Amino acid sequence: MAEASQVEQQKILRIFKLINLLRSNIGKPVHKLAETLGTDTRTIYRYFKLLEALGFDVVKEHSKFKIVDRIENPDEYNFGTFSEEEISFVANLIKKQPKKNLLKDSILQKITIRSDFQQSINQLFNANLGRFVDLLVDAIKNKQQVILKDYYSPSSDSIMDRLVEPVSFSKNFDSIHAYEIESQMMKVFKIERIGDVQLTTSNFGFTEKHEHLEQGLFGFSGKNNFHIHLSLSKRAYQLMMEEYPDAKPYIQTKNRNQYFFEGDIPQLPGIARFILGLPGEIQVIEGGELKEYLQSQIKKTRF
């Protein structure tokens, strides 16, 4: 019975992790999801059907799957479906601290019959990401190297473990600035893209190379400076303000319906992904390197 209970809890954790992976704006291909979760593609498709039965909207765009929120303002939504005791119990499951509890049957029943389970999912994942933050805080304090398990990199579209020396957090604790041992570089790692955090017994060995990195406007850090000048449609402007509010100081408005972005950015992939996601709505006025990068990405497109 104990073994069956553990398998059941692992299945729940896998579902939670799948939801977390699917909630990014980029989306993930099925084989990557299967690889990250340690299962096969047939199982992933079965999970898709389960999520749709629970009320999630799983969509496919360019061979990648993601979840689209049906709630217009999910952050302002009232999380009233589950009791505090039930949410605490599921948080413990996410933290991989299984325990016998009579609340389990109640929660599992709600998962199978109620589509409004999505109302509590943000709160549950915040608990799991908070655990990552706590572990990284301890690593910084004790000067220990850590392994970022199953870290997903959108720039290389890869999932792999990263051995790092954590240095500091971004101002809202959504990223960790860390020195990566393999590349011998300071990098910014998104907390939500980490599969798990594993502390090691190795102490810092590259303290002299630690430094704080400023997060770029479009999700990428670096020391390069690419000057770009863009003309945006009204829709592109509104989406940029929603997704990248820090870009507001670089936006100019003319005649109430003409919008322009002009500024320096450290990396090209973030803004390029935004432009390619809005075909015909953004014109590159200046930025030779950006134009070349966009052309290279368009050549990779397959239909």
C-alpha positions, 0 to 999 in steps of 0.5 A, spaced: 500 500 500 505 504 501 508 503 494 502 504 491 501 511 495 508 513 493 506 512 485 500 516 486 503 522 489 509 521 484 503 522 478 500 528 482 507 531 482 508 529 475 501 533 473 503 539 477 510 539 473 507 538 466 502 544 468 508 548 470 512 547 463 506 548 459 504 555 462 510 559 459 509 563 453 514 559 449 511 552 449 514 546 449 514 540 444 511 533 446 518 529 446 521 535 450 516 534 455 516 527 456 524 527 457 523 532 462 518 528 466 521 521 465 516 518 461 514 517 454 510 521 449 503 517 449 503 518 457 504 526 455 498 526 450 494 522 456 496 527 461 493 533 455 486 529 455 486 529 463 488 537 463 483 539 458 478 535 463 480 539 468 478 545 465 485 547 462 486 550 455 492 546 452 493 549 445 498 547 439 502 552 436 508 551 431 509 543 434 509 546 441 504 545 446 502 550 452 496 552 456 492 558 455 489 562 461 482 562 460 481 567 466 483 574 464 486 577 470 489 570 474 493 574 479 487 577 481 482 571 481 479 569 488 483 562 490 477 560 494 476 552 491 480 549 496 481 549 504 487 552 506 489 545 509 488 542 503 492 547 499 498 546 505 497 538 504 498 539 496 504 543 497 507 538 501 506 533 496 510 538 491 515 539 496 516 531 495 515 530 503 509 525 502 505 523 509 499 520 510 493 524 511 485 523 510 485 530 506 488 526 500 482 523 498 478 529 498 483 533 494 484 527 489 476 527 488 476 534 487 481 534 481 477 528 478 471 532 478 472 539 478 474 544 472 476 550 477 482 546 480 486 551 476 484 557 481 489 554 486 494 552 481 498 559 481 498 558 489 501 551 489 506 552 484 509 559 488 510 554 494 514 549 490 518 555 487 519 558 494 522 552 496 527 553 490 529 560 493 530 557 500 535 552 497 538 557 493 538 562 499 542 557 503 547 555 498 549 563 497 549 563 505 554 557 506 557 558 499 555 551 496 555 549 489 548 547 487 545 543 481 539 546 477 536 540 475 532 539 468 533 547 467 530 549 460 533 554 456 529 557 450 535 560 447 538 553 445 531 549 446 535 544 451 533 541 458 539 539 462 542 540 469 547 546 470 552 546 476 552 553 478 555 557 484 549 562 486 550 569 487 544 573 488 537 574 486 533 579 481 529 584 485 523 580 485 526 573 486 524 570 479 531 569 477 538 567 480 544 570 478 549 564 478 556 563 475 556 556 471 562 552 472 561 549 465 561 555 461 565 559 466 560 565 465 555 569 469 548 567 467 541 569 469 537 563 470 529 563 471 526 560 477 520 557 474 525 554 468 528 550 474 526 542 475 529 542 482 535 544 486 540 540 488 545 542 494 552 539 493 558 538 498 562 542 494 564 549 496 565 555 491 571 555 487 570 561 483 568 567 487 573 572 484 568 571 478 562 572 481 558 579 479 551 581 479 548 581 472 542 586 470 536 583 467 535 585 459 528 588 457 526 582 454 528 576 458 536 576 456 542 578 460 549 580 457 554 585 456 553 586 448 549 592 446 544 592 440 541 598 438 534 597 435 528 602 433 522 599 432 515 601 429 509 597 433 502 596 431 497 598 437 496 591 438 504 590 439 504 596 443 499 593 448 502 586 448 509 589 449 507 593 455 503 587 458 509 582 457 515 587 458 513 593 462 520 595 463 520 597 456 515 603 457 521 608 458 523 606 451 516 607 448 514 613 444 507 615 441 506 619 435 499 621 433 495 617 438 496 611 434 503 610 432 508 607 437 515 606 437 521 603 441 528 605 441 533 603 445 539 598 447 538 591 448 544 585 451 541 579 447 537 578 440 533 572 442 528 575 446 525 581 442 526 576 436 521 571 439 516 577 440 517 580 433 516 573 430 510 572 434 506 578 431 507 577 424 506 584 420 505 588 426 512 590 427 517 593 423 525 594 424 527 601 422 534 600 425 538 594 427 542 590 422 544 585 427 537 584 429 534 583 421 540 578 420 538 574 426 530 574 424 532 572 417 536 566 420 530 564 425 525 565 419 529 560 415 529 555 420 521 555 420 518 548 417 511 547 416 
